[in-house]
């Protein structure tokens, strides 16, 4: 655990250094071109509607539970056009999760470990039932039958890349048992930004959690209770499966609340806050830089409604507006330098193809680090640095034991020709 938490202490000296023979053969693919973004300007690629395959909760102590115990319910105010939510209340007493503990993909992997039945291919289910009746090990659980596993937040960041002008990203990828696991790491710029955060910026970063408290209750039709301190250890996460062209995806993402009426469409709602818009320039910036992130985050998990709270500089929300996720791209077409959802998804589609071509060693201890900065291209390097070993040992060992059991089972069912062992 100490090695995994000692993030990037042993950062490699240079990109693509200490190259293997395979690295030399892939020299032409060292860079993934991002610019010009017009190269991604074609029709929207195939993206299968996200399907929820499970969920889990993290309690007040940040402990994992494979249940919906932390799911909140949306309580809509009587008059959304006139509210008075003071987001500053309770800032000093807020209970915070320990950001020094690097969580990587751990909680998502815990859910996967407890939900292997969700990864059995449909045409293999009959075979699995037969094996189960014979008390034989499963043949289809050797692999997840999934190309990529990640958090939704990383995919959101990738989707926004063609139109991002400020923040870069760093993504570590390892291939294990046929699946590419992707985990985000802080860039040097991001670490410096965290170190230099002012109290004012820190307080503003906490307003979103307080906003949720004003709009949710533990049961349907309940009354929001804003007196207890906000505890951001608590979380409810959905796990969804989707497909982007040839890439099968499984990813998890935190969900804010359940809608009171979800007889049709997606059942979850996303909460967001933003400053009051007072002039055209602010409106343009809001649509150009903020709405793309709101849209991408919700679209990825199929959330259809976003409740936006408009606040003043003192952190007081005065009105709410419900945005429809699917209509957001239409609302930005008229602005200068507007973003294009097709470009976003074509970029991710091609980047994931680049990852597949680049990451060739099926070994959780060999990690490929991809890094991008605005106005540049994606660079990568291969490393064995323990700071990037984000798959936990317990998960690796569990997968390995499963494969060992499967090998023994196959040997018993299909003995070598000439084997005269009594059956």
BELCOR-V848163 format. One record per pair of residues at least 24 apart in sequence whose C-alpha atoms are under 10 Angstrom apart, sorted by the first residue. I is the first residue (numbers start at 1). J is the second residue. Records with the same first field share a line. If there is no record, write none. Layout:
I = J, J
This chain:
1 = 101, 102, 390, 392, 393
2 = 101, 387
3 = 385, 386, 387, 388, 389, 390
4 = 101, 102, 103, 104, 386, 387, 388, 389, 390, 391, 392
5 = 100, 101, 102, 103, 104, 386, 387, 388, 389, 390
6 = 100, 101, 102, 386, 387, 388
7 = 102, 185, 186, 385, 386, 387, 388, 389, 390
8 = 185, 186, 187, 188, 385, 386, 387, 388
9 = 385, 386, 387, 388
10 = 385, 386, 387, 388
11 = 383, 385, 386, 387, 388
12 = 381, 382, 383, 384, 385
14 = 381
15 = 369, 370, 371, 379, 380, 381, 382, 383
16 = 368, 369, 379, 380, 381, 382, 383
17 = 381, 382, 383
18 = 381, 382, 383
19 = 381, 382
20 = 382
22 = 358, 360, 361
23 = 358, 381, 382
26 = 357, 358
29 = 354, 357, 358, 379, 380
30 = 354, 358, 377, 378, 379, 380, 381
31 = 354, 370, 376, 377, 378, 379, 380
32 = 350, 351, 354, 355, 370, 372, 376, 377, 378, 379, 380
33 = 347, 350, 351, 376, 377, 378, 379
34 = 161, 162, 347, 351, 372, 374, 375, 376, 377, 378
35 = 162, 374, 375, 376, 377
36 = 162, 375, 376, 377
37 = 161, 162, 163, 343, 344, 347
38 = 162, 343
39 = 343, 346, 347
40 = 162, 340, 342, 343, 344, 345, 346, 347, 348, 349, 350
41 = 340, 341, 342, 343, 344, 345, 346, 347
42 = 342, 343, 346
43 = 341, 342, 343, 345, 346
44 = 340, 341, 342, 343, 344, 345, 346
45 = 244, 245, 341, 342, 343, 344, 345, 346, 347, 349
46 = 243, 244, 245, 246, 345, 346, 349
47 = 242, 243, 244, 245, 246, 247, 248, 300, 345, 349
48 = 241, 242, 243, 244, 245, 248, 249
49 = 240, 241, 242, 243, 244, 299, 300, 301, 302
50 = 239, 240, 241, 242, 243, 249, 250, 251, 266, 299, 300, 301, 302, 303
51 = 238, 239, 240, 241, 242, 243, 250, 266, 301, 302
52 = 238, 239, 240, 241, 242, 250, 251, 252, 266, 301, 302
53 = 115, 118, 119, 238, 239, 240, 241, 250, 252
54 = 111, 112, 115, 118, 237, 238, 239, 240, 241, 252
55 = 108, 111, 236, 237, 238, 239, 240, 252, 253, 254, 255
56 = 107, 108, 110, 111, 235, 236, 237, 238, 239, 252, 254
57 = 107, 111, 234, 235, 236, 237, 238, 254
58 = 107, 232, 233, 234, 235, 236, 237
59 = 231, 232, 233, 234, 235, 236
60 = 95, 96, 97, 231, 232, 233, 234, 235
61 = 96, 97, 231, 232, 233, 234
62 = 97, 98, 107, 231, 232, 233, 234, 235
63 = 107, 233, 234, 235
64 = 106, 107, 108, 110, 111, 234, 235
65 = 107, 110, 111, 236
66 = 107, 110, 111, 114, 115, 237
67 = 111, 236, 237
68 = 235, 236, 237, 238
69 = 218, 234, 235, 236
70 = 218, 234, 235, 236, 237, 255, 256, 257
71 = 216, 217, 218, 219, 234, 235, 236, 237, 238, 255, 256, 257, 258, 268
72 = 212, 213, 215, 216, 217, 218, 219, 220, 235, 236, 255, 256, 257, 258, 259, 268
73 = 215, 216, 217, 218, 219, 220, 221, 222, 223, 224, 256, 257, 258, 259, 260, 268, 269
74 = 212, 213, 214, 215, 216, 217, 218, 219, 220, 221, 222, 223, 224, 256, 257, 258, 259, 260, 261, 268, 269, 270, 271
75 = 214, 215, 216, 217, 218, 219, 220, 221, 222, 223, 224, 257, 258, 259, 260
76 = 214, 215, 216, 221, 224, 259, 260, 307, 320
77 = 214, 215, 224, 320
79 = 319, 320
80 = 307, 309, 318, 319, 320, 321, 322
81 = 309, 310, 318, 319, 320, 321
82 = 317, 318, 319, 320
83 = 309, 310, 316, 317, 318, 319, 320
84 = 214, 311, 316, 317, 318, 319
85 = 210, 211, 213, 214, 215, 226, 309, 311, 315, 316, 317, 318, 319
86 = 207, 210, 211, 214, 311, 312, 314, 315, 316, 317, 318
87 = 203, 204, 206, 207, 208, 209, 210, 211, 212, 213, 214, 311, 314, 315, 316, 317
88 = 203, 204, 206, 207, 210, 211, 314, 315, 316
89 = 207, 210, 226, 227, 229, 230, 315, 316
90 = 206, 207, 210, 226, 227, 228, 229, 230
91 = 202, 203, 204, 206, 207, 210, 229, 230
92 = 203, 229
93 = 228, 229, 230, 231
94 = 206, 209, 210, 228, 229, 230, 231, 232
95 = 229, 230, 231, 232, 233, 234
96 = 206, 229, 230, 231, 232, 233, 234
97 = 231, 232, 233, 234
98 = 232, 233
102 = 185, 390
103 = 390
104 = 150, 151, 182, 183, 184, 185, 389, 390, 391, 392
105 = 149, 150, 151, 181, 182, 183, 184, 251, 252, 390, 391, 392
106 = 390, 391, 392, 395
107 = 237, 252
108 = 149, 150, 151, 237, 238, 239, 250, 251, 252, 253
109 = 149, 150, 252, 391, 392, 395
110 = 394, 395
111 = 239, 252
112 = 144, 149, 239, 250, 395
113 = 395, 398, 399
116 = 140, 141, 142, 143, 144
117 = 141, 144
118 = 144, 145, 241
119 = 143, 144, 145, 146, 241, 250
120 = 144, 145
121 = 145, 146
136 = 405, 406, 409, 410, 413
137 = 402, 405, 406, 407, 408, 409, 410
138 = 402, 403, 405, 406, 409
139 = 402, 403, 405, 406, 407, 409, 410
140 = 406
141 = 399, 402, 403, 406
142 = 177, 178, 399, 400, 401, 402, 403, 404, 405, 406, 407
143 = 176, 177, 178, 179, 399, 402, 403
144 = 177, 178, 179, 250
145 = 177, 178, 179, 248, 249
146 = 178, 179, 180, 181, 241, 242, 243, 247, 248, 249, 250
147 = 175, 178, 179, 180, 181, 243, 246, 247, 248, 249, 250, 352, 356
148 = 173, 175, 178, 179, 180, 181, 182, 243, 247, 248, 249, 250, 251, 352, 356
149 = 173, 179, 180, 181, 182, 183, 241, 248, 249, 250, 251, 252
150 = 180, 181, 182, 183, 184, 249, 250, 251, 252, 253
151 = 181, 182, 183, 184, 239, 250, 251, 252, 253, 254
152 = 238, 239, 240, 250, 251, 252, 253, 254, 296, 297, 298, 300, 301
153 = 183, 184, 251, 252, 253, 254, 293, 296, 297, 300
154 = 182, 183, 184, 185, 251, 253, 297
155 = 182, 184, 251, 296, 297, 300, 345, 348
156 = 292, 293, 294, 295, 296, 297, 298, 299, 300, 344, 348
157 = 184, 293, 296, 297, 348
158 = 296, 344, 345, 347, 348, 351, 352
159 = 292, 293, 296, 297, 300, 341, 342, 343, 344, 345, 346, 347, 348, 349
160 = 289, 292, 293, 295, 296, 297, 339, 340, 341, 343, 344, 345, 347, 348
161 = 343, 344, 347, 348, 372, 373, 374, 375
162 = 339, 340, 343, 344, 345, 346, 347, 348, 374, 375
163 = 288, 289, 292, 337, 338, 339, 340, 343, 344, 374, 375
164 = 288, 289, 292, 293, 339, 373, 374, 375
165 = 289, 373, 374, 375
166 = 373, 374, 375
167 = 372, 373, 374
168 = 371, 372, 373, 374, 375, 376, 378
169 = 370, 371, 372, 373, 374, 378
170 = 369, 370, 371, 372, 373, 378, 379, 380
171 = 367, 368, 369, 370, 371, 372, 380, 388
172 = 367, 368, 369, 370, 371, 380, 381, 382, 383, 388, 389, 390
173 = 355, 356, 359, 364, 366, 367, 368, 369, 370, 382, 388, 389, 390
174 = 355, 359, 360, 361, 362, 363, 364, 365, 366, 367, 368, 369, 382, 388, 389, 390, 391
175 = 355, 356, 359, 360, 361, 362, 363, 364, 365, 366, 367, 368
176 = 361, 362, 363, 364, 365, 366, 391, 396, 399
177 = 362, 363, 364, 396, 399, 400, 403
178 = 361, 362, 363
179 = 248, 249, 356, 362
180 = 249, 352, 355, 356, 359, 360, 362, 364
181 = 250, 364, 367, 390, 391
182 = 251, 355, 367, 368, 369, 390, 391
183 = 369, 388, 389, 390, 391
184 = 369, 370, 371, 390
185 = 369, 370, 371, 388, 390
187 = 371, 372, 373
189 = 373
203 = 315
204 = 313, 314, 315
206 = 230, 232
207 = 272, 273, 315, 316
208 = 271, 272, 273, 274, 309
209 = 256, 271, 272, 273
211 = 271, 272, 273, 308, 309, 315, 316, 317
212 = 256, 257, 270, 271, 272, 273
213 = 256
215 = 256, 257, 271, 307
216 = 256, 257, 258
217 = 257, 258
218 = 257
219 = 258, 260
220 = 258, 259, 260, 261
221 = 260
238 = 268, 301
239 = 301
240 = 300, 301, 302
241 = 300, 301
242 = 300, 301
243 = 349
244 = 345, 346, 348, 349, 352
245 = 345, 346, 349, 350
246 = 349, 352, 353
247 = 349, 352, 353, 356
251 = 300, 301
252 = 300, 301
253 = 297, 298, 300, 301
254 = 301
255 = 298, 301, 303
259 = 305
265 = 302, 303, 304, 305
266 = 301, 302, 303, 304, 305
267 = 302, 303, 304, 305
268 = 298, 301, 302, 303, 304, 305, 306
269 = 298, 302, 303, 304, 305, 306, 307, 322
270 = 294, 297, 298, 303, 304, 305, 306, 307, 308, 322, 323, 325
271 = 305, 306, 307, 308, 309, 322
272 = 306, 307, 308, 309, 310, 320, 321
273 = 307, 308, 309, 310, 311, 315, 317, 320
274 = 308, 309, 310, 311, 312, 313, 315, 317
275 = 309, 310, 311, 312, 313, 314, 315, 316, 317
276 = 309, 310, 311, 312, 313, 317, 318, 319
277 = 310, 311, 312
283 = 335
284 = 332, 334, 335, 336, 337, 338
285 = 335, 336
286 = 332
287 = 328, 329, 331, 332, 333, 334, 335, 338, 339
288 = 332, 333, 335, 336, 337, 338, 339
289 = 338, 339
291 = 325, 328, 329, 331, 332, 339
292 = 328, 329, 332, 338, 339, 340, 341, 344
294 = 323, 325, 328
295 = 323, 324, 325, 326, 327, 328, 329, 341
296 = 325, 341, 344, 345
297 = 325
298 = 324, 325, 326
299 = 325, 326
302 = 326
351 = 378
355 = 380
358 = 382
363 = 396
364 = 388, 389, 390, 391, 392, 393, 396
365 = 389, 390, 391, 396
